[in-house]
Amino acid sequence: MEIIEEKNIRCYRCGGVRVYRIPVECYPSHITNVYLVIDRLSFLVDTGIDSKRGNKILANGFETIQKEFHETITFKEVKNIVITHGHVDHFGMLGNEEFKEKNVYVHKADSEYI
């Protein structure tokens, strides 16, 4: 496995799979790691909280992935989201307009809460 870090974004590469860790500040001094996974499909793991700051950090993360790691994927092209658990800092951005029309995968026990 190869690990590369640029501008606070860490990339893990193994074979053709790339996983990008985007640290999103959800509360002061509280970071939630959002992961962009690129394989045959692309998906996000968790979203962070829907706030101006969180949205800006996530957008900047995608810009860094495009510029520094030379990926062509845009946020709009990501159609799948996996939510790891029912804490708002992991699913809060799902209410954002940018997340409409995406497939969301979450455990049944958390789906009622979310």
Backbone torsions as a table, in degrees:
resi	resn	phi	psi	omega
1	MET	NA	140.6	177.7
2	GLU	-108.9	136.2	178.0
3	ILE	-124.3	126.4	-179.5
4	ILE	-129.7	141.8	177.2
5	GLU	-129.0	131.0	177.8
6	GLU	-139.2	127.4	174.6
7	LYS	48.4	47.4	176.0
8	ASN	73.0	4.9	175.2
9	ILE	-104.7	126.7	178.8
10	ARG	-105.8	134.7	179.2
11	CYS	-114.3	129.2	173.3
12	TYR	-110.4	125.2	-179.6
13	ARG	-122.4	132.6	176.4
14	CYS	-148.0	115.1	-172.9
15	GLY	62.2	-131.4	179.0
16	GLY	-92.9	0.1	-177.3
17	VAL	-88.7	133.6	174.7
18	ARG	-122.8	132.8	177.6
19	VAL	-124.2	124.0	-179.6
20	TYR	-110.2	126.6	176.5
21	ARG	-95.7	121.3	179.1
22	ILE	-114.2	107.2	178.8
23	PRO	-77.1	118.5	-177.7
24	VAL	-111.3	121.2	177.3
25	GLU	-75.0	117.4	-178.5
26	CYS	-98.9	-33.5	174.9
27	TYR	-136.3	161.1	175.1
28	PRO	-54.5	126.6	179.6
29	SER	66.1	18.3	176.7
30	HIS	-127.0	116.1	-178.7
31	ILE	-106.2	135.4	169.2
32	THR	-113.0	127.4	178.2
33	ASN	-83.0	123.1	173.7
34	VAL	-103.2	135.9	-178.1
35	TYR	-115.9	132.4	170.1
36	LEU	-101.9	119.1	179.9
37	VAL	-109.3	128.0	179.4
38	ILE	-122.2	117.5	176.8
39	ASP	-143.0	-137.7	174.0
40	ARG	-61.7	-38.7	172.4
41	LEU	-110.7	163.9	173.0
42	SER	-120.6	145.8	177.4
43	PHE	-156.5	158.5	173.6
44	LEU	-99.4	142.2	170.9
45	VAL	-108.0	112.5	-176.1
46	ASP	69.4	167.9	-173.1
47	THR	-130.3	-26.5	-169.4
48	GLY	86.0	-179.3	-178.8
49	ILE	-88.2	146.3	177.9
50	ASP	-79.5	95.3	177.3
51	SER	-143.2	162.1	177.8
52	LYS	-55.8	-46.2	-178.2
53	ARG	-64.4	-47.4	-179.8
54	GLY	-60.9	-43.5	178.8
55	ASN	-62.6	-41.9	-179.4
56	LYS	-65.5	-43.3	179.8
57	ILE	-62.3	-43.4	179.5
58	LEU	-64.3	-44.0	177.8
59	ALA	-61.7	-42.8	177.6
60	ASN	-64.3	-35.0	176.5
61	GLY	-60.9	-44.1	177.8
62	PHE	-64.4	-39.4	177.4
63	GLU	-61.1	-44.0	179.0
64	THR	-63.0	-41.9	179.1
65	ILE	-61.0	-40.0	179.3
66	GLN	-70.4	-47.2	-174.9
67	LYS	-76.8	-47.7	-172.8
68	GLU	-85.3	-30.2	-177.0
69	PHE	-108.9	-1.5	174.2
70	HIS	61.8	35.7	173.5
71	GLU	-87.2	147.6	-180.0
72	THR	-99.9	-5.6	-175.5
73	ILE	-69.4	139.5	174.8
74	THR	-109.3	165.4	179.0
75	PHE	-59.3	-40.3	-178.0
76	LYS	-62.3	-27.8	-179.5
77	GLU	-76.7	-16.8	178.4
78	VAL	-79.0	113.6	-174.4
79	LYS	-104.7	-7.2	-174.2
80	ASN	-125.6	136.6	178.9
81	ILE	-130.7	131.0	175.5
82	VAL	-110.0	125.5	177.0
83	ILE	-103.0	123.9	-174.6
84	THR	-75.4	-34.8	179.1
85	HIS	-167.1	169.0	-169.5
86	GLY	-85.4	41.4	170.3
87	HIS	-98.3	138.0	-172.3
88	VAL	-58.1	-29.1	178.9
89	ASP	-73.3	-5.4	176.7
90	HIS	-106.4	-21.4	-179.4
91	PHE	-127.1	-2.2	-170.1
92	GLY	-56.7	-30.0	-177.9
93	MET	-78.6	-4.9	-179.1
94	LEU	-59.2	-26.0	179.2
95	GLY	-77.6	-8.5	-178.9
96	ASN	-71.6	141.9	178.6
97	GLU	-51.7	-35.8	-177.8
98	GLU	-63.2	-18.6	-176.8
99	PHE	-97.4	-3.4	178.5
100	LYS	-64.1	149.5	176.7
101	GLU	71.7	15.7	176.5
102	LYS	-104.4	151.8	176.1
103	ASN	-80.9	129.6	-179.6
104	VAL	-115.6	130.3	178.7
105	TYR	-116.8	126.1	-177.8
106	VAL	-150.7	149.8	178.0
107	HIS	-62.9	143.7	-178.0
108	LYS	-54.6	-39.9	-178.3
109	ALA	-62.7	-29.7	178.7
110	ASP	-91.4	-19.4	-173.6
111	SER	-63.3	-35.3	-179.9
112	GLU	-68.2	-35.9	179.4
113	TYR	-71.3	-44.0	-178.2
114	ILE	-68.8	NA	NA
